[in-house]
Amino acid sequence: MKKTLNWPLSIGIFYGSFVLALLCFLIFSLLNKEDLESSDYYAKELAYQKQIDRLKNSEKYGYTVSWKIDPKNKYIVIQFPNSLDFSEINGRITLFRPSNSKLDRIIPIRVDQDGKQIIKTNDFNAGNWRLKILWQNSDGEFFQDGKITIPKQGA
């Protein structure tokens, strides 16, 4: 005699597995934490016009800040444009870690006589970071940002 599943039991198994899949997805989404760039993002969004003005200033004056990572010596080199008076530059560099906001760093800008700032990465976690440079001089306020990847130590 051949055993077969009857249709009410089959429908019950189908709906039961659907509910189980939804519960698994719900638990996964509750345990997966994504940090916001800022906890007060709404207030920052309202003040974003100032940020747009900083970006326009950077384009207007042609000021481009460059950076590179030196994995051998474990530091980031940030180079300001040579056309500037380096003694006038001040501001801050923010290193934002998208996967964990507790690792974020804010570093004051202190350039040397060559227009460079060196940030040691010995105690930085390897991975993707967002670099945000907000600086000012006698011409106004400027902003530039980008992505960097800090390699694993010893790599």
Secondary structure, DSSP 8 states (H G I E B T S, - for coil): ------HHHHHHHHHHHHHHHHHHHHHHHHH-----S-TTHHHHHHTHHHHHHHHHHHHHHT---EEEEETTTTEEEEE--TTS-GGG-EEEEEEE-TT-GGG-EEEE----TTSEEEEE-TTS-SEEEEEEEEEEETTEEEEEEEEEEE--TT-
